[in-house]
Amino acid sequence: MQKMSERVLLADLTEPGARGGTISSYHFWTTIASGFAVIIGGYVIDWLTINALFYASALLYGVSALVMHRSVRKSQSLTEMTGSKAARTIGAE
């Protein structure tokens, strides 16, 4: 889905007669970048061992949980504040 939407965006932003070069350049560089990402990832995993992948995942999940916890608490406090103002307004009528 992402690749298709990127191609459609490229097609929309280029002139009808000049799309081939732009889209082929896009395909070439994304293929090269993907290949290097796999090679570099392999070297990093060999250097740091496979455990680094799990530690990084755990850290990512922990930070994500903290961000979500803060977001939910902030949302609840805003709801309570607006709810209490609405209750006072309704009670005043």
N, CA, C and O atoms as a MOPAC input file, in Angstrom:
PM7 MOZYME 1SCF
protein

 N      0.82500 1    -1.18900 1     0.00000 1
 C      0.00000 1     0.00000 1     0.00000 1
 C      0.87300 1     1.25800 1     0.00000 1
 O      0.58500 1     2.20800 1    -0.72800 1
 N      1.93300 1     1.27000 1     0.80800 1
 C      2.78000 1     2.45000 1     0.87300 1
 C      3.49000 1     2.68800 1    -0.45100 1
 O      3.51800 1     3.81300 1    -0.94900 1
 N      4.06300 1     1.63300 1    -1.02500 1
 C      4.77200 1     1.78100 1    -2.30300 1
 C      3.82600 1     2.30600 1    -3.37700 1
 O      4.20200 1     3.17100 1    -4.16900 1
 N      2.60400 1     1.78700 1    -3.40500 1
 C      1.65700 1     2.22600 1    -4.42500 1
 C      1.29500 1     3.69600 1    -4.22700 1
 O      1.20600 1     4.44200 1    -5.20100 1
 N      1.08600 1     4.12100 1    -2.98600 1
 C      0.74000 1     5.52500 1    -2.75900 1
 C      1.92100 1     6.44100 1    -3.07200 1
 O      1.72600 1     7.57200 1    -3.51700 1
 N      3.15300 1     5.95900 1    -2.84100 1
 C      4.32500 1     6.75500 1    -3.20900 1
 C      4.40200 1     6.91400 1    -4.72600 1
 O      4.71200 1     7.99900 1    -5.22000 1
 N      4.12700 1     5.86000 1    -5.45500 1
 C      4.14200 1     5.93100 1    -6.92200 1
 C      3.05700 1     6.87800 1    -7.43300 1
 O      3.29500 1     7.66500 1    -8.35000 1
 N      1.88600 1     6.80000 1    -6.84700 1
 C      0.79500 1     7.68200 1    -7.26600 1
 C      1.15800 1     9.13900 1    -6.98600 1
 O      0.88400 1    10.01600 1    -7.80600 1
 N      1.76500 1     9.39700 1    -5.84700 1
 C      2.18900 1    10.75400 1    -5.52400 1
 C      3.23400 1    11.25000 1    -6.51800 1
 O      3.16400 1    12.39000 1    -6.97700 1
 N      4.19800 1    10.40100 1    -6.85200 1
 C      5.19000 1    10.76800 1    -7.86400 1
 C      4.52300 1    11.06000 1    -9.20100 1
 O      4.87900 1    12.02400 1    -9.87800 1
 N      3.57000 1    10.24200 1    -9.57800 1
 C      2.87500 1    10.45200 1   -10.84600 1
 C      2.08300 1    11.75600 1   -10.83100 1
 O      2.01100 1    12.44800 1   -11.84600 1
 N      1.49400 1    12.09300 1    -9.69900 1
 C      0.72700 1    13.33000 1    -9.60200 1
 C      1.61300 1    14.57200 1    -9.63300 1
 O      1.19500 1    15.62300 1   -10.11900 1
 N      2.84100 1    14.45400 1    -9.11400 1
 C      3.72100 1    15.61900 1    -9.01000 1
 C      4.62000 1    15.82200 1   -10.22000 1
 O      5.37100 1    16.79600 1   -10.26500 1
 N      4.56200 1    14.92900 1   -11.20200 1
 C      5.41900 1    15.06200 1   -12.38300 1
 C      4.57400 1    15.32300 1   -13.61900 1
 O      3.36500 1    15.09300 1   -13.63000 1
 N      5.23300 1    15.80300 1   -14.64700 1
 C      4.56700 1    16.05300 1   -15.92700 1
 C      4.29400 1    14.71900 1   -16.62400 1
 O      5.08400 1    13.78500 1   -16.48400 1
 N      3.20200 1    14.61300 1   -17.36500 1
 C      2.86600 1    13.34600 1   -18.01200 1
 C      3.96300 1    12.77500 1   -18.90700 1
 O      4.09200 1    11.55200 1   -18.96700 1
 N      4.74300 1    13.56300 1   -19.58900 1
 C      5.77300 1    13.04400 1   -20.47400 1
 C      7.08100 1    12.70200 1   -19.77600 1
 O      7.92700 1    12.02200 1   -20.35600 1
 N      7.26300 1    13.16000 1   -18.54500 1
 C      8.54000 1    12.98400 1   -17.83400 1
 C      8.43000 1    12.06300 1   -16.62200 1
 O      9.31600 1    12.07300 1   -15.76800 1
 N      7.40000 1    11.29500 1   -16.53200 1
 C      7.19600 1    10.44100 1   -15.35200 1
 C      8.11700 1     9.23900 1   -15.32900 1
 O      8.52000 1     8.79500 1   -14.25400 1
 N      8.45600 1     8.70900 1   -16.47700 1
 C      9.24900 1     7.47400 1   -16.53100 1
 C     10.58100 1     7.59100 1   -15.83000 1
 O     10.95100 1     6.71300 1   -15.05100 1
 N     11.31600 1     8.67500 1   -16.09700 1
 C     12.62100 1     8.86600 1   -15.47800 1
 C     12.53600 1     9.02600 1   -13.98000 1
 O     13.35300 1     8.47400 1   -13.24300 1
 N     11.55000 1     9.78100 1   -13.52600 1
 C     11.38600 1    10.02100 1   -12.08800 1
 C     11.01100 1     8.74200 1   -11.35900 1
 O     11.57500 1     8.43800 1   -10.30800 1
 N     10.06800 1     7.99300 1   -11.90500 1
 C      9.62800 1     6.76100 1   -11.25200 1
 C     10.72300 1     5.69600 1   -11.30000 1
 O     10.89400 1     4.95000 1   -10.33600 1
 N     11.46900 1     5.61400 1   -12.40400 1
 C     12.56000 1     4.63000 1   -12.46100 1
 C     13.67700 1     5.00000 1   -11.48900 1
 O     14.27800 1     4.11500 1   -10.88100 1
 N     13.96300 1     6.28300 1   -11.33500 1
 C     14.95800 1     6.71900 1   -10.35800 1
 C     14.50300 1     6.36400 1    -8.94000 1
 O     15.29900 1     5.91600 1    -8.11600 1
 N     13.21600 1     6.57000 1    -8.67100 1
 C     12.65000 1     6.20500 1    -7.37200 1
 C     12.83700 1     4.71100 1    -7.09800 1
 O     13.26500 1     4.32800 1    -6.00900 1
 N     12.51700 1     3.86500 1    -8.08700 1
 C     12.65300 1     2.42200 1    -7.92400 1
 C     14.11700 1     2.03000 1    -7.70900 1
 O     14.41600 1     1.18600 1    -6.86300 1
 N     15.01500 1     2.63200 1    -8.46200 1
 C     16.43400 1     2.30700 1    -8.33900 1
 C     16.93500 1     2.63500 1    -6.94400 1
 O     17.56300 1     1.79100 1    -6.30400 1
 N     16.67400 1     3.83000 1    -6.46300 1
 C     17.23600 1     4.24000 1    -5.17500 1
 C     16.57300 1     3.54100 1    -3.99200 1
 O     17.24000 1     3.28000 1    -2.99000 1
 N     15.28900 1     3.23200 1    -4.07800 1
 C     14.67300 1     2.47200 1    -2.98100 1
 C     15.21100 1     1.04600 1    -2.94700 1
 O     15.36100 1     0.47600 1    -1.86600 1
 N     15.50500 1     0.45800 1    -4.10600 1
 C     16.08600 1    -0.88400 1    -4.14500 1
 C     17.49900 1    -0.87300 1    -3.56400 1
 O     17.84900 1    -1.75200 1    -2.77600 1
 N     18.30500 1     0.10100 1    -3.94100 1
 C     19.66700 1     0.20900 1    -3.41300 1
 C     19.62900 1     0.42100 1    -1.89500 1
 O     20.37500 1    -0.22400 1    -1.15900 1
 N     18.76900 1     1.31600 1    -1.43200 1
 C     18.67000 1     1.59300 1     0.00500 1
 C     18.21000 1     0.35700 1     0.77600 1
 O     18.70000 1     0.09800 1     1.87500 1
 N     17.28100 1    -0.40100 1     0.21600 1
 C     16.81100 1    -1.62100 1     0.87900 1
 C     17.93200 1    -2.64400 1     1.00000 1
 O     18.08600 1    -3.28600 1     2.03900 1
 N     18.70600 1    -2.79100 1    -0.05700 1
 C     19.83300 1    -3.73300 1    -0.02100 1
 C     20.85500 1    -3.34600 1     1.03100 1
 O     21.30600 1    -4.19000 1     1.80600 1
 N     21.22400 1    -2.06100 1     1.06100 1
 C     22.19400 1    -1.62100 1     2.06200 1
 C     21.63700 1    -1.72800 1     3.48400 1
 O     22.38500 1    -2.00700 1     4.42100 1
 N     20.34400 1    -1.51000 1     3.65000 1
 C     19.74600 1    -1.63500 1     4.97700 1
 C     19.86100 1    -3.06800 1     5.49200 1
 O     20.13900 1    -3.28100 1     6.67200 1
 N     19.65000 1    -4.04100 1     4.62200 1
 C     19.76800 1    -5.44400 1     5.02200 1
 C     21.22100 1    -5.77900 1     5.37300 1
 O     21.48400 1    -6.45500 1     6.36700 1
 N     22.15100 1    -5.30500 1     4.55800 1
 C     23.57100 1    -5.58100 1     4.81100 1
 C     24.02500 1    -4.92900 1     6.11200 1
 O     24.66400 1    -5.57600 1     6.94200 1
 N     23.70200 1    -3.66300 1     6.29100 1
 C     24.09800 1    -2.93900 1     7.51600 1
 C     23.43200 1    -3.55700 1     8.74200 1
 O     24.06300 1    -3.69700 1     9.79000 1
 N     22.14900 1    -3.93000 1     8.61100 1
 C     21.46000 1    -4.58300 1     9.71700 1
 C     22.11800 1    -5.89400 1    10.11300 1
 O     22.21500 1    -6.21000 1    11.29800 1
 N     22.57100 1    -6.65700 1     9.12400 1
 C     23.26400 1    -7.91100 1     9.40600 1
 C     24.57000 1    -7.68500 1    10.15500 1
 O     24.87800 1    -8.40400 1    11.10500 1
 N     25.33400 1    -6.69100 1     9.72900 1
 C     26.58600 1    -6.38900 1    10.42300 1
 C     26.33200 1    -5.90400 1    11.85000 1
 O     27.06200 1    -6.27100 1    12.77200 1
 N     25.30700 1    -5.08600 1    12.03200 1
 C     24.99900 1    -4.58100 1    13.37700 1
 C     24.58400 1    -5.72200 1    14.29300 1
 O     25.01500 1    -5.78000 1    15.44500 1
 N     23.76300 1    -6.61800 1    13.80000 1
 C     23.31700 1    -7.75500 1    14.61500 1
 C     24.49600 1    -8.67200 1    14.93600 1
 O     24.58800 1    -9.18600 1    16.05100 1
 N     25.39900 1    -8.88700 1    13.97600 1
 C     26.59400 1    -9.69800 1    14.25300 1
 C     27.48400 1    -9.03700 1    15.28900 1
 O     28.05500 1    -9.71100 1    16.14700 1
 N     27.60200 1    -7.72400 1    15.21200 1
 C     28.48000 1    -6.98800 1    16.12300 1
 C     27.88800 1    -6.91300 1    17.52800 1
 O     28.59800 1    -7.10800 1    18.51400 1
 N     26.58800 1    -6.63100 1    17.61900 1
 C     25.94800 1    -6.45700 1    18.92900 1
 C     25.29800 1    -7.73600 1    19.44700 1
 O     24.85600 1    -7.75600 1    20.59600 1
 N     25.22300 1    -8.75900 1    18.68700 1
 C     24.50900 1   -10.01700 1    18.93700 1
 C     23.00800 1    -9.80100 1    18.84100 1
 O     22.52100 1    -8.67000 1    18.85900 1
 N     22.29900 1   -10.89400 1    18.73900 1
 C     20.83900 1   -10.83900 1    18.56000 1
 C     20.13600 1   -10.26800 1    19.79100 1
 O     19.01500 1    -9.77000 1    19.68400 1
 N     20.78200 1   -10.33400 1    20.95600 1
 C     20.15900 1    -9.81100 1    22.17200 1
 C     19.87400 1    -8.31900 1    22.06400 1
 O     18.90100 1    -7.83400 1    22.64200 1
 N     20.70500 1    -7.58900 1    21.33400 1
 C     20.50300 1    -6.14700 1    21.18000 1
 C     19.15600 1    -5.84400 1    20.54900 1
 O     18.52200 1    -4.84500 1    20.88600 1
 N     18.71600 1    -6.69600 1    19.64000 1
 C     17.41600 1    -6.51000 1    19.00700 1
 C     16.29200 1    -6.57300 1    20.03700 1
 O     15.36100 1    -5.77000 1    19.99100 1
 N     16.37600 1    -7.51700 1    20.95500 1
 C     15.34100 1    -7.66300 1    21.96900 1
 C     15.40600 1    -6.53800 1    23.00500 1
 O     14.37200 1    -6.07800 1    23.48700 1
 N     16.61100 1    -6.10000 1    23.34500 1
 C     16.73600 1    -4.96400 1    24.26300 1
 C     16.17700 1    -3.69600 1    23.63600 1
 O     15.49200 1    -2.92000 1    24.30300 1
 N     16.46100 1    -3.48400 1    22.37100 1
 C     15.93500 1    -2.30500 1    21.67800 1
 C     14.41000 1    -2.36900 1    21.60100 1
 O     13.74000 1    -1.35300 1    21.78700 1
 N     13.86200 1    -3.53900 1    21.33000 1
 C     12.40300 1    -3.69900 1    21.28100 1
 C     11.77800 1    -3.42700 1    22.64600 1
 O     10.74700 1    -2.76100 1    22.74000 1
 N     12.40300 1    -3.94100 1    23.70100 1
 C     11.88700 1    -3.71900 1    25.05200 1
 C     11.91400 1    -2.23400 1    25.40000 1
 O     10.97000 1    -1.71400 1    25.99600 1
 N     12.99300 1    -1.55600 1    25.02900 1
 C     13.08400 1    -0.12300 1    25.28500 1
 C     12.01900 1     0.63700 1    24.50800 1
 O     11.39100 1     1.54700 1    25.04800 1
 N     11.81100 1     0.27700 1    23.25900 1
 C     10.78700 1     0.92000 1    22.44100 1
 C      9.39300 1     0.71500 1    23.03500 1
 O      8.60500 1     1.65800 1    23.11300 1
 N      9.09000 1    -0.50900 1    23.45300 1
 C      7.78600 1    -0.78800 1    24.05800 1
 C      7.61700 1    -0.05100 1    25.38900 1
 O      6.52600 1     0.43000 1    25.69600 1
 N      8.67500 1     0.03900 1    26.16800 1
 C      8.59900 1     0.75700 1    27.44000 1
 C      8.33600 1     2.23900 1    27.23900 1
 O      7.49400 1     2.81800 1    27.92500 1
 N      9.04700 1     2.85600 1    26.30800 1
 C      8.83200 1     4.28000 1    26.01700 1
 C      7.43300 1     4.49600 1    25.46600 1
 O      6.76500 1     5.46600 1    25.82600 1
 N      6.98700 1     3.60400 1    24.60000 1
 C      5.64400 1     3.70400 1    24.03800 1
 C      4.57600 1     3.59900 1    25.13300 1
 O      3.60100 1     4.34900 1    25.12000 1
 N      4.75500 1     2.68000 1    26.07100 1
 C      3.80300 1     2.53100 1    27.17400 1
 C      3.77700 1     3.78700 1    28.04400 1
 O      2.70900 1     4.21400 1    28.48300 1
 N      4.93700 1     4.37700 1    28.29300 1
 C      5.00800 1     5.60000 1    29.09200 1
 C      4.29000 1     6.75800 1    28.39400 1
 O      3.53900 1     7.50300 1    29.02500 1
 N      4.52400 1     6.90100 1    27.10400 1
 C      3.87300 1     7.97200 1    26.34000 1
 C      2.36000 1     7.77700 1    26.33900 1
 O      1.61500 1     8.73900 1    26.52800 1
 N      1.90100 1     6.55100 1    26.12800 1
 C      0.46200 1     6.27900 1    26.12700 1
 C     -0.14200 1     6.51200 1    27.50500 1
 O     -1.25000 1     7.03700 1    27.61300 1
 N      0.57100 1     6.12700 1    28.55800 1
 C      0.07200 1     6.32900 1    29.91800 1
 C     -0.11300 1     7.82200 1    30.19200 1
 O     -1.14100 1     8.23600 1    30.72800 1
 N      0.87400 1     8.61900 1    29.82700 1
 C      0.75800 1    10.06800 1    30.02700 1
 C     -0.36300 1    10.66100 1    29.19400 1
 O     -1.08100 1    11.54800 1    29.65400 1
 N     -0.51400 1    10.17900 1    27.98300 1
 C     -1.56700 1    10.68000 1    27.10500 1
 C     -2.95500 1    10.37200 1    27.67600 1
 O     -3.84600 1    11.22100 1    27.65000 1
 N     -3.12600 1     9.16500 1    28.18500 1
 C     -4.42300 1     8.77900 1    28.75900 1
 C     -4.71100 1     9.59100 1    30.02200 1
 O     -5.83400 1    10.05400 1    30.22300 1
 N     -3.69300 1     9.76400 1    30.87300 1
 C     -3.89300 1    10.55500 1    32.09700 1
 C     -4.25700 1    11.98700 1    31.76600 1
 O     -5.13700 1    12.56500 1    32.40400 1
 N     -3.59100 1    12.57300 1    30.77200 1
 C     -3.88700 1    13.94500 1    30.37200 1
 C     -5.30400 1    14.04400 1    29.81300 1
 O     -6.02900 1    14.99400 1    30.10900 1
 N     -5.68800 1    13.07200 1    29.01400 1
 C     -7.02800 1    13.05200 1    28.43700 1
 C     -8.08600 1    12.92500 1    29.52800 1
 O     -9.11400 1    13.60000 1    29.47800 1
 N     -7.83800 1    12.05800 1    30.51700 1
 C     -8.78900 1    11.88600 1    31.61100 1
 C     -8.90900 1    13.14900 1    32.44600 1
 O    -10.01000 1    13.51700 1    32.85700 1
 N     -7.78400 1    13.82000 1    32.70400 1
 C     -7.84500 1    15.03300 1    33.51400 1
 C     -8.57600 1    16.14000 1    32.76400 1
 O     -9.30900 1    16.91300 1    33.38200 1
 N     -8.39500 1    16.23600 1    31.44700 1
 C     -9.12300 1    17.22900 1    30.66400 1
 C    -10.61100 1    16.93200 1    30.65500 1
 O    -11.43600 1    17.84300 1    30.71800 1
 N    -10.95300 1    15.64400 1    30.57500 1
 C    -12.36800 1    15.25300 1    30.59000 1
 C    -12.99600 1    15.58200 1    31.93300 1
 O    -14.12700 1    16.06300 1    31.99200 1
 N    -12.26400 1    15.32500 1    33.01600 1
 C    -12.79100 1    15.63100 1    34.34200 1
 C    -12.97300 1    17.13800 1    34.52300 1
 O    -13.96300 1    17.57600 1    35.11000 1
 N    -12.02300 1    17.93300 1    34.02100 1
 C    -12.12700 1    19.38600 1    34.14900 1
 C    -13.31300 1    19.92600 1    33.36700 1
 O    -14.07500 1    20.74100 1    33.88600 1
 N    -13.47700 1    19.49200 1    32.14900 1
 C    -14.59600 1    19.98400 1    31.35000 1
 C    -15.90900 1    19.41500 1    31.85700 1
 O    -16.94300 1    20.07700 1    31.77800 1
 N    -15.87900 1    18.20300 1    32.37100 1
 C    -17.09200 1    17.60100 1    32.93100 1
 C    -17.55800 1    18.33200 1    34.17500 1
 O    -18.76100 1    18.52200 1    34.35500 1
 N    -16.63300 1    18.75300 1    35.04800 1
 C    -17.02700 1    19.45500 1    36.25900 1
 C    -17.54000 1    20.85000 1    35.92000 1
 O    -18.46100 1    21.32900 1    36.58100 1
 N    -16.98200 1    21.51600 1    34.92200 1
 C    -17.47900 1    22.82700 1    34.49700 1
 C    -18.87600 1    22.68500 1    33.91800 1
 O    -19.74600 1    23.52000 1    34.16400 1
 N    -19.08800 1    21.62200 1    33.14600 1
 C    -20.41600 1    21.40800 1    32.55800 1
 C    -21.43600 1    21.11700 1    33.67100 1
 O    -22.58200 1    21.56200 1    33.59800 1
 N    -21.01300 1    20.36900 1    34.69900 1
 C    -21.94100 1    20.06200 1    35.79600 1
 C    -22.30500 1    21.33400 1    36.55100 1
 O    -23.46000 1    21.50500 1    36.94000 1
 N    -21.33200 1    22.24100 1    36.76800 1
 C    -21.62300 1    23.49000 1    37.45500 1
 C    -22.53200 1    24.37700 1    36.61300 1
 O    -23.42700 1    25.04000 1    37.13900 1
 N    -22.29500 1    24.38500 1    35.29600 1
 C    -23.12500 1    25.19700 1    34.41000 1
 C    -24.55200 1    24.68300 1    34.39300 1
 O    -25.49800 1    25.47000 1    34.42300 1
 N    -24.71400 1    23.37400 1    34.34400 1
 C    -26.06300 1    22.78600 1    34.32900 1
 C    -26.75300 1    23.02800 1    35.66500 1
 O    -27.95000 1    23.31200 1    35.69800 1
 N    -26.01400 1    22.92000 1    36.76600 1
 C    -26.59200 1    23.13100 1    38.07800 1
 C    -26.97400 1    24.58600 1    38.31400 1
 O    -27.87000 1    24.86400 1    39.11100 1
 N    -26.31500 1    25.51300 1    37.63800 1
 C    -26.59800 1    26.93500 1    37.81800 1
 C    -27.87200 1    27.34300 1    37.11200 1
 O    -28.48100 1    28.35000 1    37.47300 1
 N    -28.28700 1    26.58700 1    36.11800 1
 C    -29.47400 1    26.95200 1    35.35900 1
 C    -30.66700 1    26.63000 1    36.13100 1
 O    -31.78400 1    26.86200 1    35.66600 1

